[in-house]
């Protein structure tokens, strides 16, 4: 069984929230590394909320940085859509 990677962040109210890392990837286009993660909560439509941040791999402590450009969001959305389509295909087999 695959072990889940998780991390915790303390929010503005001082509440500690655990997040599960869904995947990480490096972009040749932006020369940055990205992490896509979730707290497994759902939005008003019942979809699991997913977040993304830039980060620097290999550091002792991981610091998440905000996604700064529309171009970065497009890259992340494209990968998420590809994975979602791949997942649908896997479920139909």
N, CA, C and O atoms as a Tinker XYZ file with bonds, in Angstrom:
   372  protein
     1  N      0.846000   -1.183000    0.000000    73     2
     2  CA     0.000000    0.000000    0.000000    64     1     3
     3  C      0.894000    1.251000    0.000000    63     2     4     5
     4  O      1.908000    1.304000    0.696000    81     3
     5  N      0.510000    2.218000   -0.768000    73     3     6
     6  CA     1.289000    3.449000   -0.892000    64     5     7
     7  C      1.058000    4.359000    0.319000    63     6     8     9
     8  O     -0.080000    4.622000    0.708000    81     7
     9  N      2.160000    4.829000    0.901000    73     7    10
    10  CA     2.052000    5.721000    2.059000    64     9    11
    11  C      1.742000    7.138000    1.592000    63    10    12    13
    12  O      2.342000    7.636000    0.639000    81    11
    13  N      0.798000    7.780000    2.274000    73    11    14
    14  CA     0.417000    9.144000    1.909000    64    13    15
    15  C      1.398000   10.141000    2.515000    63    14    16    17
    16  O      1.806000   10.009000    3.669000    81    15
    17  N      1.770000   11.142000    1.718000    73    15    18
    18  CA     2.592000   12.230000    2.240000    64    17    19
    19  C      1.653000   13.298000    2.772000    63    18    20    21
    20  O      0.750000   13.741000    2.063000    81    19
    21  N      1.857000   13.710000    4.006000    73    19    22
    22  CA     1.007000   14.739000    4.593000    64    21    23
    23  C      1.873000   15.805000    5.254000    63    22    24    25
    24  O      3.046000   15.585000    5.556000    81    23
    25  N      1.262000   16.957000    5.469000    73    23    26
    26  CA     1.910000   18.030000    6.219000    64    25    27
    27  C      0.827000   18.840000    6.908000    63    26    28    29
    28  O     -0.348000   18.749000    6.553000    81    27
    29  N      1.224000   19.628000    7.890000    73    27    30
    30  CA     0.257000   20.422000    8.649000    64    29    31
    31  C      0.595000   21.894000    8.541000    63    30    32    33
    32  O      1.761000   22.289000    8.523000    81    31
    33  N     -0.459000   22.697000    8.470000    73    31    34
    34  CA    -0.328000   24.153000    8.433000    64    33    35
    35  C     -1.274000   24.717000    9.482000    63    34    36    37
    36  O     -2.404000   24.250000    9.628000    81    35
    37  N     -0.807000   25.720000   10.206000    73    35    38
    38  CA    -1.663000   26.402000   11.167000    64    37    39
    39  C     -2.279000   27.616000   10.467000    63    38    40    41
    40  O     -1.564000   28.472000    9.946000    81    39
    41  N     -3.609000   27.677000   10.461000    73    39    42
    42  CA    -4.296000   28.769000    9.771000    64    41    43
    43  C     -4.352000   30.037000   10.625000    63    42    44    45
    44  O     -3.806000   30.082000   11.727000    81    43
    45  N     -5.020000   31.059000   10.100000    73    43    46
    46  CA    -5.086000   32.363000   10.762000    64    45    47
    47  C     -5.732000   32.291000   12.143000    63    46    48    49
    48  O     -5.410000   33.092000   13.021000    81    47
    49  N     -6.647000   31.331000   12.339000    73    47    50
    50  CA    -7.329000   31.193000   13.624000    64    49    51
    51  C     -6.538000   30.338000   14.608000    63    50    52    53
    52  O     -6.999000   30.101000   15.724000    81    51
    53  N     -5.350000   29.870000   14.212000    73    51    54
    54  CA    -4.534000   29.044000   15.083000    64    53    55
    55  C     -4.888000   27.567000   15.037000    63    54    56    57
    56  O     -4.366000   26.778000   15.824000    81    55
    57  N     -5.778000   27.183000   14.115000    73    55    58
    58  CA    -6.178000   25.790000   13.978000    64    57    59
    59  C     -5.199000   25.070000   13.048000    63    58    60    61
    60  O     -4.867000   25.564000   11.971000    81    59
    61  N     -4.744000   23.893000   13.486000    73    59    62
    62  CA    -3.816000   23.101000   12.678000    64    61    63
    63  C     -4.619000   22.241000   11.700000    63    62    64    65
    64  O     -5.528000   21.516000   12.102000    81    63
    65  N     -4.274000   22.328000   10.417000    73    63    66
    66  CA    -4.972000   21.582000    9.378000    64    65    67
    67  C     -3.982000   20.652000    8.692000    63    66    68    69
    68  O     -2.884000   21.061000    8.312000    81    67
    69  N     -4.388000   19.392000    8.539000    73    67    70
    70  CA    -3.524000   18.426000    7.857000    64    69    71
    71  C     -3.889000   18.366000    6.376000    63    70    72    73
    72  O     -5.063000   18.282000    6.016000    81    71
    73  N     -2.876000   18.412000    5.535000    73    71    74
    74  CA    -3.046000   18.333000    4.095000    64    73    75
    75  C     -2.375000   17.088000    3.563000    63    74    76    77
    76  O     -1.355000   16.646000    4.094000    81    75
    77  N     -2.944000   16.524000    2.520000    73    75    78
    78  CA    -2.373000   15.371000    1.842000    64    77    79
    79  C     -1.795000   15.826000    0.502000    63    78    80    81
    80  O     -2.474000   16.487000   -0.283000    81    79
    81  N     -0.546000   15.469000    0.252000    73    79    82
    82  CA     0.091000   15.817000   -1.019000    64    81    83
    83  C     -0.441000   14.860000   -2.082000    63    82    84    85
    84  O     -0.305000   13.642000   -1.960000    81    83
    85  N     -1.049000   15.425000   -3.123000    73    83    86
    86  CA    -1.565000   14.604000   -4.213000    64    85    87
    87  C     -0.454000   14.271000   -5.199000    63    86    88    89
    88  O     -0.298000   13.121000   -5.612000    81    87
    89  N      0.315000   15.287000   -5.571000    73    87    90
    90  CA     1.477000   15.074000   -6.435000    64    89    91
    91  C      2.323000   16.333000   -6.475000    63    90    92    93
    92  O      1.876000   17.419000   -6.107000    81    91
    93  N      3.557000   16.161000   -6.931000    73    91    94
    94  CA     4.461000   17.283000   -7.156000    64    93    95
    95  C      4.971000   17.160000   -8.586000    63    94    96    97
    96  O      4.990000   16.070000   -9.158000    81    95
    97  N      5.383000   18.282000   -9.154000    73    95    98
    98  CA     5.953000   18.247000  -10.498000    64    97    99
    99  C      6.833000   19.464000  -10.713000    63    98   100   101
   100  O      6.706000   20.482000  -10.032000    81    99
   101  N      7.727000   19.327000  -11.680000    73    99   102
   102  CA     8.610000   20.424000  -12.082000    64   101   103
   103  C      8.161000   20.912000  -13.446000    63   102   104   105
   104  O      7.812000   20.111000  -14.313000    81   103
   105  N      8.167000   22.213000  -13.637000    73   103   106
   106  CA     7.794000   22.797000  -14.919000    64   105   107
   107  C      9.041000   23.303000  -15.636000    63   106   108   109
   108  O      9.772000   24.148000  -15.121000    81   107
   109  N      9.266000   22.775000  -16.822000    73   107   110
   110  CA    10.372000   23.260000  -17.660000    64   109   111
   111  C     10.108000   24.708000  -18.070000    63   110   112   113
   112  O     11.024000   25.520000  -18.200000    81   111
   113  N      8.821000   25.001000  -18.268000    73   111   114
   114  CA     8.425000   26.325000  -18.762000    64   113   115
   115  C      8.732000   27.442000  -17.760000    63   114   116   117
   116  O      9.239000   28.500000  -18.131000    81   115
   117  N      8.414000   27.190000  -16.481000    73   115   118
   118  CA     8.608000   28.230000  -15.464000    64   117   119
   119  C      9.880000   28.018000  -14.639000    63   118   120   121
   120  O     10.303000   28.905000  -13.898000    81   119
   121  N     10.486000   26.827000  -14.777000    73   119   122
   122  CA    11.690000   26.469000  -14.006000    64   121   123
   123  C     11.399000   26.436000  -12.502000    63   122   124   125
   124  O     12.273000   26.732000  -11.687000    81   123
   125  N     10.164000   26.073000  -12.145000    73   123   126
   126  CA     9.761000   25.976000  -10.740000    64   125   127
   127  C      9.218000   24.584000  -10.447000    63   126   128   129
   128  O      8.859000   23.836000  -11.357000    81   127
   129  N      9.167000   24.252000   -9.162000    73   127   130
   130  CA     8.551000   23.012000   -8.693000    64   129   131
   131  C      7.221000   23.376000   -8.033000    63   130   132   133
   132  O      7.093000   24.419000   -7.393000    81   131
   133  N      6.244000   22.501000   -8.202000    73   131   134
   134  CA     4.909000   22.749000   -7.672000    64   133   135
   135  C      4.419000   21.556000   -6.870000    63   134   136   137
   136  O      4.786000   20.412000   -7.138000    81   135
   137  N      3.583000   21.846000   -5.884000    73   135   138
   138  CA     2.952000   20.821000   -5.069000    64   137   139
   139  C      1.441000   21.038000   -5.156000    63   138   140   141
   140  O      0.956000   22.159000   -5.001000    81   139
   141  N      0.708000   19.961000   -5.404000    73   139   142
   142  CA    -0.752000   20.009000   -5.426000    64   141   143
   143  C     -1.220000   19.162000   -4.246000    63   142   144   145
   144  O     -0.790000   18.020000   -4.084000    81   143
   145  N     -2.106000   19.730000   -3.423000    73   143   146
   146  CA    -2.477000   19.082000   -2.171000    64   145   147
   147  C     -3.928000   19.373000   -1.816000    63   146   148   149
   148  O     -4.565000   20.240000   -2.414000    81   147
   149  N     -4.440000   18.635000   -0.833000    73   147   150
   150  CA    -5.830000   18.784000   -0.413000    64   149   151
   151  C     -5.950000   18.565000    1.089000    63   150   152   153
   152  O     -5.131000   17.881000    1.703000    81   151
   153  N     -6.989000   19.159000    1.667000    73   151   154
   154  CA    -7.329000   18.858000    3.066000    64   153   155
   155  C     -8.535000   17.913000    3.095000    63   154   156   157
   156  O     -9.088000   17.629000    4.157000    81   155
   157  N     -8.930000   17.435000    1.920000    73   155   158
   158  CA   -10.050000   16.501000    1.730000    64   157   159
   159  C    -11.400000   17.084000    2.129000    63   158   160   161
   160  O    -12.363000   16.343000    2.326000    81   159
   161  N    -11.478000   18.423000    2.252000    73   159   162
   162  CA   -12.777000   19.051000    2.479000    64   161   163
   163  C    -13.455000   19.230000    1.118000    63   162   164   165
   164  O    -12.812000   19.138000    0.072000    81   163
   165  N    -14.748000   19.482000    1.153000    73   163   166
   166  CA   -15.498000   19.610000   -0.100000    64   165   167
   167  C    -16.076000   21.009000   -0.244000    63   166   168   169
   168  O    -16.386000   21.682000    0.740000    81   167
   169  N    -16.213000   21.431000   -1.507000    73   167   170
   170  CA   -16.822000   22.730000   -1.791000    64   169   171
   171  C    -18.338000   22.580000   -1.825000    63   170   172   173
   172  O    -18.869000   21.501000   -1.562000    81   171
   173  N    -19.029000   23.668000   -2.152000    73   171   174
   174  CA   -20.499000   23.646000   -2.141000    64   173   175
   175  C    -21.096000   22.705000   -3.178000    63   174   176   177
   176  O    -22.275000   22.360000   -3.090000    81   175
   177  N    -20.283000   22.275000   -4.180000    73   175   178
   178  CA   -20.765000   21.347000   -5.206000    64   177   179
   179  C    -20.391000   19.901000   -4.906000    63   178   180   181
   180  O    -20.672000   19.005000   -5.701000    81   179
   181  N    -19.753000   19.675000   -3.752000    73   179   182
   182  CA   -19.369000   18.323000   -3.379000    64   181   183
   183  C    -18.032000   17.873000   -3.946000    63   182   184   185
   184  O    -17.667000   16.705000   -3.813000    81   183
   185  N    -17.293000   18.787000   -4.578000    73   183   186
   186  CA   -15.976000   18.458000   -5.115000    64   185   187
   187  C    -14.917000   18.639000   -4.041000    63   186   188   189
   188  O    -15.002000   19.563000   -3.232000    81   187
   189  N    -13.922000   17.765000   -4.029000    73   187   190
   190  CA   -12.832000   17.883000   -3.064000    64   189   191
   191  C    -11.996000   19.107000   -3.424000    63   190   192   193
   192  O    -11.615000   19.299000   -4.578000    81   191
   193  N    -11.720000   19.931000   -2.414000    73   191   194
   194  CA   -10.919000   21.137000   -2.624000    64   193   195
   195  C     -9.459000   20.756000   -2.832000    63   194   196   197
   196  O     -8.900000   19.947000   -2.092000    81   195
   197  N     -8.853000   21.357000   -3.858000    73   195   198
   198  CA    -7.457000   21.098000   -4.199000    64   197   199
   199  C     -6.730000   22.434000   -4.228000    63   198   200   201
   200  O     -7.255000   23.428000   -4.729000    81   199
   201  N     -5.514000   22.446000   -3.684000    73   199   202
   202  CA    -4.700000   23.657000   -3.627000    64   201   203
   203  C     -3.375000   23.397000   -4.327000    63   202   204   205
   204  O     -2.967000   22.249000   -4.498000    81   203
   205  N     -2.711000   24.463000   -4.726000    73   203   206
   206  CA    -1.398000   24.331000   -5.359000    64   205   207
   207  C     -0.496000   25.460000   -4.887000    63   206   208   209
   208  O     -0.943000   26.580000   -4.644000    81   207
   209  N      0.780000   25.138000   -4.764000    73   207   210
   210  CA     1.787000   26.124000   -4.372000    64   209   211
   211  C      3.096000   25.786000   -5.060000    63   210   212   213
   212  O      3.342000   24.642000   -5.442000    81   211
   213  N      3.922000   26.795000   -5.208000    73   211   214
   214  CA     5.287000   26.574000   -5.659000    64   213   215
   215  C      6.107000   26.225000   -4.423000    63   214   216   217
   216  O      5.774000   26.643000   -3.314000    81   215
   217  N      7.179000   25.461000   -4.611000    73   215   218
   218  CA     8.062000   25.140000   -3.486000    64   217   219
   219  C      9.448000   24.821000   -4.012000    63   218   220   221
   220  O      9.638000   24.611000   -5.210000    81   219
   221  N     10.407000   24.787000   -3.112000    73   219   222
   222  CA    11.782000   24.442000   -3.474000    64   221   223
   223  C     12.090000   23.073000   -2.885000    63   222   224   225
   224  O     12.210000   22.941000   -1.667000    81   223
   225  N     12.220000   22.042000   -3.735000    73   223   226
   226  CA    12.487000   20.697000   -3.207000    64   225   227
   227  C     13.893000   20.596000   -2.626000    63   226   228   229
   228  O     14.792000   21.355000   -2.987000    81   227
   229  N     14.059000   19.634000   -1.712000    73   227   230
   230  CA    15.372000   19.369000   -1.159000    64   229   231
   231  C     15.729000   20.173000    0.073000    63   230   232   233
   232  O     16.775000   19.940000    0.678000    81   231
   233  N     14.889000   21.107000    0.455000    73   231   234
   234  CA    15.157000   21.878000    1.673000    64   233   235
   235  C     14.693000   21.067000    2.879000    63   234   236   237
   236  O     13.803000   20.223000    2.780000    81   235
   237  N     15.321000   21.345000    4.019000    73   235   238
   238  CA    14.958000   20.637000    5.241000    64   237   239
   239  C     13.503000   20.912000    5.631000    63   238   240   241
   240  O     12.771000   19.997000    6.010000    81   239
   241  N     13.095000   22.171000    5.535000    73   239   242
   242  CA    11.691000   22.521000    5.762000    64   241   243
   243  C     11.133000   23.084000    4.457000    63   242   244   245
   244  O     11.761000   23.914000    3.800000    81   243
   245  N      9.960000   22.623000    4.105000    73   243   246
   246  CA     9.347000   23.046000    2.853000    64   245   247
   247  C      8.571000   24.330000    3.062000    63   246   248   249
   248  O      7.697000   24.404000    3.925000    81   247
   249  N      8.889000   25.328000    2.280000    73   247   250
   250  CA     8.147000   26.586000    2.313000    64   249   251
   251  C      7.304000   26.672000    1.053000    63   250   252   253
   252  O      7.812000   26.581000   -0.064000    81   251
   253  N      6.000000   26.849000    1.258000    73   251   254
   254  CA     5.085000   26.961000    0.124000    64   253   255
   255  C      4.987000   28.422000   -0.293000    63   254   256   257
   256  O      4.885000   29.316000    0.547000    81   255
   257  N      5.019000   28.650000   -1.595000    73   255   258
   258  CA     4.909000   30.007000   -2.132000    64   257   259
   259  C      3.666000   30.084000   -3.007000    63   258   260   261
   260  O      3.291000   29.097000   -3.640000    81   259
   261  N      3.031000   31.238000   -3.046000    73   259   262
   262  CA     1.817000   31.364000   -3.855000    64   261   263
   263  C      2.114000   31.246000   -5.350000    63   262   264   265
   264  O      3.214000   31.548000   -5.813000    81   263
   265  N      1.108000   30.801000   -6.081000    73   263   266
   266  CA     1.184000   30.773000   -7.541000    64   265   267
   267  C      1.002000   32.225000   -7.975000    63   266   268   269
   268  O      0.023000   32.870000   -7.600000    81   267
   269  N      1.940000   32.733000   -8.759000    73   267   270
   270  CA     1.970000   34.172000   -9.027000    64   269   271
   271  C      1.386000   34.609000  -10.358000    63   270   272   273
   272  O      0.979000   35.761000  -10.505000    81   271
   273  N      1.339000   33.711000  -11.325000    73   271   274
   274  CA     0.896000   34.153000  -12.651000    64   273   275
   275  C     -0.220000   33.276000  -13.201000    63   274   276   277
   276  O     -0.411000   32.137000  -12.777000    81   275
   277  N     -0.939000   33.833000  -14.144000    73   275   278
   278  CA    -1.992000   33.093000  -14.847000    64   277   279
   279  C     -1.385000   31.912000  -15.602000    63   278   280   281
   280  O     -1.995000   30.848000  -15.703000    81   279
   281  N     -0.182000   32.112000  -16.127000    73   279   282
   282  CA     0.529000   31.057000  -16.867000    64   281   283
   283  C      0.762000   29.844000  -15.955000    63   282   284   285
   284  O      0.563000   28.704000  -16.375000    81   283
   285  N      1.183000   30.093000  -14.710000    73   283   286
   286  CA     1.408000   29.002000  -13.769000    64   285   287
   287  C      0.107000   28.250000  -13.480000    63   286   288   289
   288  O      0.093000   27.020000  -13.434000    81   287
   289  N     -0.983000   28.992000  -13.286000    73   287   290
   290  CA    -2.279000   28.348000  -13.026000    64   289   291
   291  C     -2.705000   27.493000  -14.210000    63   290   292   293
   292  O     -3.250000   26.404000  -14.025000    81   291
   293  N     -2.459000   27.977000  -15.427000    73   291   294
   294  CA    -2.836000   27.220000  -16.629000    64   293   295
   295  C     -2.069000   25.897000  -16.681000    63   294   296   297
   296  O     -2.644000   24.862000  -17.019000    81   295
   297  N     -0.771000   25.923000  -16.347000    73   295   298
   298  CA     0.048000   24.707000  -16.344000    64   297   299
   299  C     -0.517000   23.710000  -15.329000    63   298   300   301
   300  O     -0.667000   22.527000  -15.633000    81   299
   301  N     -0.827000   24.190000  -14.133000    73   299   302
   302  CA    -1.365000   23.324000  -13.078000    64   301   303
   303  C     -2.726000   22.767000  -13.482000    63   302   304   305
   304  O     -2.985000   21.576000  -13.310000    81   303
   305  N     -3.596000   23.618000  -14.017000    73   303   306
   306  CA    -4.929000   23.168000  -14.450000    64   305   307
   307  C     -4.825000   22.111000  -15.537000    63   306   308   309
   308  O     -5.585000   21.143000  -15.536000    81   307
   309  N     -3.895000   22.286000  -16.462000    73   307   310
   310  CA    -3.712000   21.322000  -17.546000    64   309   311
   311  C     -3.323000   19.956000  -16.981000    63   310   312   313
   312  O     -3.868000   18.931000  -17.392000    81   311
   313  N     -2.388000   19.946000  -16.049000    73   311   314
   314  CA    -1.953000   18.679000  -15.445000    64   313   315
   315  C     -3.094000   18.044000  -14.654000    63   314   316   317
   316  O     -3.301000   16.834000  -14.737000    81   315
   317  N     -3.833000   18.843000  -13.892000    73   315   318
   318  CA    -4.975000   18.313000  -13.135000    64   317   319
   319  C     -6.012000   17.697000  -14.077000    63   318   320   321
   320  O     -6.532000   16.613000  -13.811000    81   319
   321  N     -6.308000   18.387000  -15.166000    73   319   322
   322  CA    -7.278000   17.873000  -16.135000    64   321   323
   323  C     -6.800000   16.567000  -16.770000    63   322   324   325
   324  O     -7.585000   15.637000  -16.958000    81   323
   325  N     -5.504000   16.504000  -17.100000    73   323   326
   326  CA    -4.950000   15.275000  -17.680000    64   325   327
   327  C     -5.060000   14.114000  -16.696000    63   326   328   329
   328  O     -5.434000   13.005000  -17.079000    81   327
   329  N     -4.734000   14.368000  -15.434000    73   327   330
   330  CA    -4.823000   13.321000  -14.422000    64   329   331
   331  C     -6.262000   12.881000  -14.195000    63   330   332   333
   332  O     -6.529000   11.698000  -13.984000    81   331
   333  N     -7.186000   13.831000  -14.237000    73   331   334
   334  CA    -8.598000   13.508000  -14.048000    64   333   335
   335  C     -9.101000   12.629000  -15.200000    63   334   336   337
   336  O     -9.834000   11.666000  -14.974000    81   335
   337  N     -8.708000   12.961000  -16.422000    73   335   338
   338  CA    -9.102000   12.163000  -17.581000    64   337   339
   339  C     -8.492000   10.766000  -17.501000    63   338   340   341
   340  O     -9.152000    9.773000  -17.805000    81   339
   341  N     -7.233000   10.701000  -17.092000    73   339   342
   342  CA    -6.543000    9.424000  -16.947000    64   341   343
   343  C     -7.234000    8.569000  -15.893000    63   342   344   345
   344  O     -7.398000    7.362000  -16.072000    81   343
   345  N     -7.638000    9.202000  -14.790000    73   343   346
   346  CA    -8.324000    8.507000  -13.718000    64   345   347
   347  C     -9.668000    7.960000  -14.187000    63   346   348   349
   348  O    -10.038000    6.838000  -13.840000    81   347
   349  N    -10.393000    8.742000  -14.969000    73   347   350
   350  CA   -11.672000    8.283000  -15.518000    64   349   351
   351  C    -11.472000    7.065000  -16.404000    63   350   352   353
   352  O    -12.248000    6.111000  -16.357000    81   351
   353  N    -10.424000    7.110000  -17.208000    73   351   354
   354  CA   -10.109000    5.985000  -18.090000    64   353   355
   355  C     -9.761000    4.739000  -17.301000    63   354   356   357
   356  O    -10.165000    3.638000  -17.675000    81   355
   357  N     -9.014000    4.895000  -16.208000    73   355   358
   358  CA    -8.636000    3.775000  -15.373000    64   357   359
   359  C     -9.868000    3.153000  -14.713000    63   358   360   361
   360  O     -9.940000    1.933000  -14.558000    81   359
   361  N    -10.831000    3.981000  -14.328000    73   359   362
   362  CA   -12.043000    3.486000  -13.671000    64   361   363
   363  C    -12.973000    2.755000  -14.631000    63   362   364   365
   364  O    -13.774000    1.925000  -14.202000    81   363
   365  N    -12.878000    3.050000  -15.913000    73   363   366
   366  CA   -13.753000    2.426000  -16.905000    64   365   367
   367  C    -13.224000    1.086000  -17.373000    63   366   368   369
   368  O    -13.934000    0.350000  -18.057000    81   367
   369  N    -12.006000    0.755000  -17.024000    73   367   370
   370  CA   -11.416000   -0.508000  -17.496000    64   369   371
   371  C    -11.763000   -1.661000  -16.591000    63   370   372
   372  O    -11.348000   -2.791000  -16.845000    81   371
